Amino acid sequence: MGKVLAVCVSEARGTQKKNIGRVRLIENYGLEGDAHAGSWHRQVSLLSYDRVREFNEKGAGVDHGAFGENLVVEGFDFKQLPVGSRLRCNDVVLEVTQIGKECHSHCEIYKKMGECIMPREGVFARVLRGGVIQEGDEMELVPDSCIDDQ
């Protein structure tokens, strides 16, 4: 079981995501108002709060959304979940589609710290079922057999 600590979007690609606290997720699209939403396999990005906290303890000093993550969740080590894992938060059901990503150009965080955690810690998912997620909501890992793809 995890707890959502931040819900972040960016209005334009190439800009840092900002925590807006609450958002509607649209089935097979992503977060409403997020520039990276669309009909593809990386509709939602998730990052473990524990990994962000550890990175900040090294002096990074980054806010939620700085890595390009949509959801910051405490209580999960997302990179340990296999592709195909499903997560439920309220009515929303997400399916993990990718773990980590190649970083084509070094971001400001990398330039400052010599590393960035999103390429190895970030997880991407598609929205199987839409709904609203906000800070403080609980997220759970659910077996495939408990979810109907509709």
C-alpha positions as CSV (number, residue, x, y, z in Angstrom):
1,M,0.0,0.0,0.0
2,G,1.3,3.4,-0.9
3,K,0.2,7.0,-0.4
4,V,0.2,9.7,-3.1
5,L,2.2,12.7,-2.0
6,A,2.2,14.8,-5.2
7,V,0.3,15.0,-8.5
8,C,2.3,16.8,-11.1
9,V,1.7,18.1,-14.7
10,S,3.4,20.3,-17.2
11,E,1.4,22.4,-19.7
12,A,4.2,22.2,-22.3
13,R,6.9,19.7,-23.2
14,G,10.3,20.7,-22.0
15,T,9.0,22.5,-18.9
16,Q,9.2,21.2,-15.4
17,K,6.1,19.6,-13.9
18,K,4.3,21.3,-11.1
19,N,2.4,19.8,-8.2
20,I,-1.3,20.6,-8.7
21,G,-2.5,18.4,-5.9
22,R,-5.4,16.8,-7.8
23,V,-6.0,15.6,-11.4
24,R,-8.3,13.6,-13.5
25,L,-6.8,10.7,-15.4
26,I,-8.4,9.8,-18.7
27,E,-8.5,6.2,-19.9
28,N,-5.9,5.4,-22.5
29,Y,-4.7,9.0,-22.5
30,G,-3.1,10.1,-19.2
31,L,-3.4,13.1,-16.9
32,E,-5.8,15.8,-18.0
33,G,-3.7,18.9,-18.9
34,D,-0.4,17.2,-19.0
35,A,1.7,17.8,-22.1
36,H,3.0,14.2,-22.1
37,A,-0.5,12.6,-22.1
38,G,-1.5,10.8,-25.3
39,S,-2.3,7.4,-26.8
40,W,1.0,5.7,-26.1
41,H,2.6,3.5,-23.4
42,R,4.0,6.3,-21.2
43,Q,0.8,8.1,-20.2
44,V,1.7,8.4,-16.5
45,S,5.1,8.5,-14.9
46,L,5.6,7.4,-11.3
47,L,8.5,7.9,-8.9
48,S,9.0,6.5,-5.3
49,Y,9.1,9.2,-2.7
50,D,11.7,7.2,-0.8
51,R,14.1,7.4,-3.8
52,V,13.5,11.2,-4.1
53,R,14.1,11.7,-0.4
54,E,17.4,9.7,-0.6
55,F,18.5,11.8,-3.6
56,N,17.7,15.0,-1.7
57,E,19.7,13.8,1.3
58,K,22.7,13.9,-1.1
59,G,22.1,17.6,-1.6
60,A,19.9,17.7,-4.7
61,G,17.2,19.9,-3.2
62,V,14.6,19.1,-5.8
63,D,10.8,19.6,-5.6
64,H,8.1,17.2,-6.7
65,G,7.8,17.2,-10.5
66,A,11.5,18.1,-11.0
67,F,12.3,14.7,-12.5
68,G,9.3,14.8,-14.9
69,E,7.2,12.5,-12.7
70,N,3.4,12.8,-12.6
71,L,2.9,10.9,-9.3
72,V,5.1,10.8,-6.3
73,V,4.1,7.9,-4.1
74,E,5.4,6.8,-0.7
75,G,5.5,3.1,0.1
76,F,6.5,1.6,-3.2
77,D,9.8,0.8,-4.8
78,F,8.4,1.1,-8.3
79,K,11.5,-0.2,-10.2
80,Q,11.0,-3.6,-8.4
81,L,7.5,-4.1,-10.0
82,P,7.5,-6.1,-13.2
83,V,6.0,-4.7,-16.4
84,G,2.3,-5.6,-16.4
85,S,1.8,-4.8,-12.7
86,R,-1.4,-3.0,-12.0
87,L,-2.0,-0.3,-9.5
88,R,-5.3,1.0,-8.2
89,C,-6.0,4.4,-6.7
90,N,-9.7,5.2,-6.1
91,D,-11.3,4.4,-9.5
92,V,-8.0,4.7,-11.4
93,V,-6.3,1.6,-12.6
94,L,-2.8,1.9,-14.1
95,E,-0.7,-0.8,-15.8
96,V,3.1,-0.6,-15.6
97,T,4.5,-0.5,-19.2
98,Q,8.1,0.5,-18.8
99,I,10.7,0.7,-16.0
100,G,13.3,3.5,-16.4
101,K,14.1,5.3,-19.6
102,E,17.1,6.5,-21.6
103,C,18.1,10.0,-20.9
104,H,19.0,11.6,-24.3
105,S,20.3,14.8,-22.9
106,H,21.5,15.5,-19.4
107,C,19.0,17.5,-17.4
108,E,19.8,20.3,-14.9
109,I,19.6,17.8,-12.0
110,Y,22.3,15.6,-13.7
111,K,24.4,18.7,-14.3
112,K,24.2,19.6,-10.7
113,M,24.5,16.2,-9.1
114,G,26.3,14.1,-11.7
115,E,23.4,11.7,-11.8
116,C,19.6,11.7,-12.2
117,I,17.3,9.0,-10.7
118,M,14.5,9.1,-13.2
119,P,16.2,7.0,-15.9
120,R,16.7,4.1,-13.4
121,E,13.9,4.7,-10.8
122,G,11.1,6.1,-12.9
123,V,8.2,3.9,-14.0
124,F,5.7,4.5,-16.7
125,A,2.1,3.3,-17.0
126,R,-1.0,3.5,-19.2
127,V,-4.4,4.3,-17.8
128,L,-6.7,1.3,-17.9
129,R,-9.5,3.0,-16.0
130,G,-9.8,6.7,-15.5
131,G,-10.8,8.8,-12.4
132,V,-9.5,11.3,-10.0
133,I,-6.3,11.1,-7.9
134,Q,-5.2,13.6,-5.3
135,E,-2.6,14.0,-2.6
136,G,-3.2,11.8,0.3
137,D,-5.0,9.0,-1.7
138,E,-4.0,5.4,-1.1
139,M,-2.5,3.3,-3.9
140,E,-2.4,-0.4,-4.0
141,L,-0.9,-3.2,-6.1
142,V,-3.7,-5.5,-7.3
143,P,-3.6,-8.9,-9.0
144,D,-4.6,-9.0,-12.6
145,S,-7.5,-11.3,-11.8
146,C,-9.1,-8.5,-9.7
147,I,-9.4,-6.0,-12.6
148,D,-11.6,-6.2,-15.6
149,D,-10.1,-4.3,-18.6
150,Q,-13.6,-3.4,-19.6
